[in-house]
Amino acid sequence: MVFSLSRRRKSVPVSGACPYAHAHVPPPAPVPPPPAVADPSAWLRQEAERFVRQFHLEQPHAGDAEGRVREVGAEIDRTGTYTHSPAELAFGARVAWRNAARCIGRLYWRSLVVRDLRHVTAPDDIAEECFEHLRLAGNGGRIRPVISVFAPDRPGRPGPRIVNDQLVRYAGHRTEAGRWVGDPRSAPMTAGALELGWKRSEEPFQVLPLMVRERPGTRPEWYELPDGVVKEVPLRHPEHSWFAELGLRWYAVPAISDMVLEIGGVRYPAAPFNGWYMGTEIGARNLADAERYDLLPVVADRLGLDRSSERTLWRDRALVELNVAVLHSFQRAGVTMADHHTESERFLRHIAQESRHGRPTPADWSWIVPPVSGSATPVFHRYYDPVDPSLRPAFLAREP
């Protein structure tokens, strides 16, 4: 997504949305627990102070930083943790996106809509708020970047978890005959849903239920996504009428839900967020990867391409037409989507903008360069500030 953190390279299984505040991202490595230190409260005070000072530096209207540092320190001494103000929470969530080294869509970080739902802890209520998140983010097709932040982990009281890696994801399972139905990447999630009592179909684009744990170790509750919550785009090609016969579609809002938001040492394990898709996330990864829907041979055959040799570049030609269809279909449906050339130009604008503020822009080249026509985009031909794993606030991959 253009707010996505989940797109992987071919060496690993791939995921579709980035939280790019759009949607490109496969799961990163699990996040380590907070460092094992002799005095966890001292570590938390250090992280909290660092964040509070950053907040006041970038938000000069916020008042006295020293007073807030003392207030937070006293709260940590008293309770073992502290509570962010609504303004601190919003700032932290936005800066976590700004710090996301794998996301090409960071130009829009200030526009993130932050929903403060820290009071919501019951699975039924979390599910309802996740459905509302999808409605708000969908916005009639004009996708809005949104994050919904639920209760944090607190000493002796861990926060809730959303089991799904995205709020919307298509099921996948292997038939008795050995044929895959749906998205193979979702096989473990599909198996988990079936164990809870959910019923699958032979539909290749069947939306998985939302699964929520009240806290780690508890049995998840599952919820079918209500009608009208998931907007899907049927895929058509502007020149080939047969493309519609393939029956392909994809959902409009890529909302990552398995990453931990860490702000000033406080971790929010349930904080689903979205941007909008970049076309290649769907056309070059989700539908094209051999370990996903594997549609390149199908499209190549319908195009009449010669698949007898790799030297005919049939994969490349089929890949381009598949991406043409995705971009055309989302535009025709009035749903926000970025193309990789435009988004690459915008990312360089983001770097220039951050440089004017004296801030580095760490970036993982292998994630920033698009999976189609990489060398034809300006992000290919340059180096980036090195990735700093200690940079905070941040979105971190949750433990499996």
PyMOL commands that set and color helices and strands:
alter all, ss='L'
color gray80, all
select helices_A, chain A and resi 40-58+60-62+65-79+86-98+106-111+123-141+184-195+241-246+279-286+296-303+310-312+314-333+340-356+365-368+374-376+378-380
alter helices_A, ss='H'
color red, helices_A
select strands_A, chain A and resi 2-3+20-21+113-116+146-149+161-162+172-174+180-182+210-213+221-223+232-234+249-251+255-256+259-263+266-268+273-274+277-278+337-338+394-397
alter strands_A, ss='S'
color yellow, strands_A
deselect
rebuild
show_as cartoon
